[in-house]
Each structure stands twice: as structure tokens, then as C-alpha cells.
């Protein structure tokens, strides 16, 4: 099963099928995606999706007048997926970022040696498509993949430190594939509360200890 936030390229037939199932007003955007060979993004599976289908999204740039963000949701046959890759690495997006974000995220990346950090959301989409996704109110959405409790603590400390200098947001992705907002995780630890867990096909509340148990012991 493809993971949430993975980037997916479809075959010509896959794009055609997606356009056929889309609302008429969304078809020009999907045709633009196909023509430019831009990826769609894996989203949470629909409850009624078939086993041979992948659930995808095509997030469009914010409307210049209203700022409204539209994400076209679609499904494709798994056989029509010609390539799938993880979200972009932090290092790969640095050259495309405006200053002073570039300098601060370079420092973040330098301190994240041994930690897996990837980027999604508006920053990643602007890098992938060269379309104007980033605005003055945009966040830098980070996916953090800890393997051990030591990595979890080190990554959270790093995110917290740089969040005082950058509009950082995003998720911790545990080895099980379950994801939690890293900001919510920190709040839940302080309050001994449950956290909202996002999985490939569901969202539910769980105690943090259940996720900590998925980390590798040193």
C-alpha cells in the first residue's frame, strides 16, 4: 500500500481515467498535470475504495484573488501508477527556497544528521511544479520519521528550536506508518492526553505509549 504523502506519476491512461471521473471544471487542471508530468499525492483511502485503487489528490495553487486552496481528489487503478517516490528530502528543496527560509532550513538540515526529515505541502509542490504555492502565510510542512525513542526526542527538540524561527508544521511518521502532528504530540505529552493518529485509511485517537511501542529499542 502506498503511504500518505507519497508522490505518484500516472500513465496516460491513468490520467485519462482520472479526468473522465472528475467534475468538468477540474478536467483542465488534470490535463495540465498530465501534460507537465507532475505527480499526484497519495491521500487517505476512501472507505469505499477498491483494493486495486489508489486514492490521490492534486492540490492546486492558491487562487490569486481569494487565496482559496482547492485539492482535486481522484482515484486511479494501481496498475496505472508508473512511478512512486517518498516525499521530497529537506536537502532537495533548499535551493528553491526564498531567503531567509533557505538559510534557516539549511541550519536545520545540518543539525538533523542521522534523522530522516522530508517536506510536503506548499513548499514541496512549488519545487515540483514551479507554480506559486507559497504565500507569506505558508507553513514549512515537515515529515519526521524516527526509528528509535532517541531519534524521536532529538527530532522533536530540533523542530521545537527551529519553530521559533520558521513557520514549521507537519507530522511524526512512526515505523508503523501511523502519523501524528508533532505539535499535538508535544502538547499531549505535557497534558498526558491522547493524540489524533492518521493512518492510510482511518483517523482515530490513541495513547502516545501505543505509538512509542512501535519504535525500535536501542
Residue pairs with C-beta under 8 A, 6 or more apart in sequence:
1 200
2 8
2 42
2 54
2 81
2 84
3 42
3 86
3 173
3 177
3 200
4 42
4 43
4 44
4 179
4 198
4 200
5 41
5 42
5 86
5 87
5 118
5 120
5 143
6 41
6 42
6 84
6 85
6 86
6 87
7 39
7 40
7 41
7 42
7 84
7 85
7 86
7 87
7 88
7 128
8 39
8 40
8 41
8 42
8 54
8 56
8 76
8 81
8 83
8 84
9 37
9 39
9 40
9 81
9 82
9 83
9 84
10 18
10 34
10 40
10 76
10 80
10 81
10 82
11 80
11 81
11 82
12 34
13 80
14 76
14 77
14 80
14 81
14 82
15 30
15 31
15 33
15 34
17 76
17 77
17 80
18 30
18 56
18 74
18 75
18 76
19 27
19 30
19 31
19 34
21 74
21 75
22 30
22 72
22 74
26 72
29 58
29 60
29 72
30 58
30 72
30 74
33 40
33 58
36 129
38 128
38 129
39 85
39 128
40 56
40 57
40 58
40 74
40 76
41 56
41 57
41 58
41 59
41 120
42 54
42 55
42 56
42 57
42 84
43 55
43 56
43 57
43 73
44 55
44 198
44 199
44 200
44 201
44 202
44 203
45 55
45 200
45 201
46 55
46 75
47 201
49 55
49 75
52 77
52 78
52 79
53 75
53 76
53 77
53 78
54 75
54 76
54 77
54 78
54 81
55 73
55 74
55 75
56 73
56 74
56 75
56 76
57 71
57 72
57 73
57 74
58 71
58 72
58 74
59 69
59 70
59 71
59 72
59 125
59 133
60 69
60 70
60 71
60 72
61 125
61 131
61 132
61 133
62 68
62 69
62 132
62 133
62 135
63 69
63 70
64 132
67 135
86 118
87 118
87 119
87 120
87 124
87 143
88 118
88 119
88 120
88 124
88 127
88 128
89 117
89 118
89 119
90 105
90 108
90 109
90 112
90 117
90 118
90 119
90 142
91 109
92 127
93 105
93 119
93 123
93 124
93 127
94 102
94 105
94 106
94 109
95 102
96 126
96 127
97 105
97 123
98 134
101 140
101 166
104 162
104 165
104 166
105 140
105 162
105 166
107 162
108 117
108 158
108 162
108 166
109 117
111 158
112 155
112 158
114 151
115 144
115 146
115 151
115 154
115 155
115 158
116 144
116 145
116 146
116 147
117 142
117 143
117 144
117 145
117 155
118 142
118 143
118 145
119 140
119 141
119 142
119 143
120 141
120 143
120 170
121 138
121 139
121 140
121 141
121 169
121 170
122 133
122 134
122 135
122 138
122 139
122 141
123 133
123 134
123 138
123 140
123 141
124 141
125 131
125 133
126 132
126 133
126 134
137 167
138 167
139 167
139 168
139 169
139 170
140 166
140 167
140 168
140 169
140 170
141 169
141 170
142 159
142 168
142 169
142 170
142 171
142 182
143 170
143 171
143 173
143 179
144 155
144 156
144 159
144 170
144 171
144 172
144 173
144 182
145 172
145 173
146 152
146 155
146 172
146 174
146 215
147 175
147 215
147 216
148 215
148 216
148 217
148 218
149 212
149 215
149 218
150 218
151 215
152 172
152 212
152 215
155 172
155 182
156 172
156 182
156 185
156 186
159 168
159 170
159 182
160 186
162 168
169 181
169 183
170 181
170 182
171 179
171 180
171 181
171 182
171 198
172 179
172 180
172 181
172 182
172 185
173 179
174 180
174 211
174 214
174 215
175 214
175 215
175 216
176 211
176 214
177 199
177 200
178 197
178 198
178 199
178 206
178 211
178 214
179 197
179 198
179 199
180 195
180 196
180 197
180 198
180 211
181 195
181 196
184 195
184 196
185 195
185 208
187 193
188 194
188 195
188 208
189 208
194 205
194 206
194 207
194 208
195 205
195 206
195 207
195 208
195 211
196 203
196 204
196 205
197 203
197 204
197 205
197 206
197 211
